[in-house]
Structures are given as structure tokens and as C-alpha cells.
Amino acid sequence: MGKKISEELVIRARNGDADAFGWVYDEIKDEMYRFALYTLGNASDAEDAVSETFIEAYRGISKLKEPAAFSSWIFRILRVRCGKKIAEYIGKRSVFNIE
């Protein structure tokens, strides 16, 4: 995946700088939204997936070992979130309500 994010910003974010994380978010959010929208086909679910991904990434960025891998790392989180949502779609289609 895509955009090269400043390693310096990622390091600052990893060290607890919330502003740096916000700047990283601003740099990549549109690309992530496009990916989620293409994958899920639903704007609301895409927005939710991106938001949830950033919350998870913010909580886990201190464990990111290689700042240069930030984009791959966060897109991996997003792919998993989108996969769960797709599984949820399939699960809902497989349930029959017979009354």
C-alpha cells in the first residue's frame, strides 16, 4: 500500500506524541477510506472501519518496531477489520428469520 509516511512523525507518534499521530492520520486517512470503501462498498461501514483502525493503531503504535513499515502495518489492521465486516455481511445473509 501506498503513501510514504514520514518516519520522524511515526517515531514521534510511537513515543506518545498525539499531535504527530494526528498528522500521520491526516496523511493517510483518505487512502485508507478509499481502500475500505472499495472493499466494503458501503460509505458508513468504510468510515467505521477506518475510525476503528486508527483507534487500534493509536493504542498499539508503541509496539511498532519498524517506523518505515507504518503504512503496511496500519493497512494490515484495516484489511482485518474489513474482513470481519465482510464476514458479518455473510453471516447476516445466512440467517433466516422464519416466523
C-alpha positions in Angstrom: 0.0 0.0 0.0 0.7 3.4 -0.8 1.8 6.6 0.7 5.2 7.1 2.3 4.7 8.5 5.7 7.4 10.5 7.5 9.4 8.1 9.7 10.1 11.0 12.0 6.4 11.6 12.6 5.9 7.8 13.1 8.7 7.7 15.7 7.2 10.7 17.5 3.8 9.1 17.5 5.2 5.8 18.7 6.8 7.8 21.6 3.4 9.1 22.6 3.2 12.4 20.7 -0.6 12.6 20.0 -0.1 15.6 17.6 2.3 13.6 15.5 -0.2 10.7 15.3 -2.8 13.2 14.2 -0.5 14.4 11.4 0.1 10.8 10.4 -3.6 10.2 10.4 -4.1 13.3 8.1 -1.5 11.9 5.7 -3.1 8.5 5.2 -6.8 8.7 6.1 -8.1 9.4 2.5 -6.1 6.4 1.1 -7.4 4.2 3.8 -11.0 5.4 3.3 -10.8 4.6 -0.5 -9.5 1.1 0.3 -12.2 0.5 2.8 -14.9 1.9 0.5 -13.7 -0.2 -2.4 -13.5 -3.3 -0.2 -16.9 -2.9 1.6 -18.9 -1.0 -0.9 -20.6 1.0 1.9 -19.6 4.5 2.9 -20.8 4.2 6.5 -19.0 0.9 7.1 -15.9 2.2 5.4 -15.8 5.2 7.8 -16.3 2.9 10.8 -13.6 0.6 9.6 -11.1 3.5 9.2 -12.0 5.0 12.6 -11.7 1.7 14.4 -8.4 1.1 12.7 -7.0 4.4 13.9 -8.1 3.8 17.4 -6.5 0.3 17.4 -3.3 1.8 15.8 -3.2 4.6 18.3 -3.4 2.1 21.1 -0.8 -0.2 19.6 1.7 2.1 17.9 4.2 1.9 20.8 4.7 -1.8 19.7 5.5 -0.9 16.1 9.2 -1.9 15.7 9.9 -0.5 12.3 8.6 3.0 11.6 9.2 2.6 7.9 6.6 -0.2 8.0 3.8 2.0 9.3 1.7 2.1 6.2 1.9 -1.7 5.7 1.1 -2.2 9.4 -1.9 0.1 9.5 -3.3 -1.3 6.2 -3.0 -4.8 7.6 -5.1 -3.7 10.6 -7.6 -2.2 8.1 -7.7 -5.3 6.0 -8.5 -7.4 9.1 -11.3 -5.0 10.1 -12.8 -5.1 6.6 -12.6 -8.9 6.5 -14.5 -9.0 9.8 -17.2 -6.7 8.4 -17.5 -8.9 5.2 -17.8 -12.0 7.4 -20.6 -10.1 9.3 -22.3 -9.3 6.0 -22.2 -13.0 5.0 -23.4 -14.1 8.4 -26.4 -11.8 8.2 -27.3 -13.2 4.7 -27.1 -16.8 6.1 -29.6 -16.2 8.9 -33.2 -16.8 8.1 -35.9 -15.4 10.2 -38.9 -17.8 10.0 -41.9 -16.7 12.0 
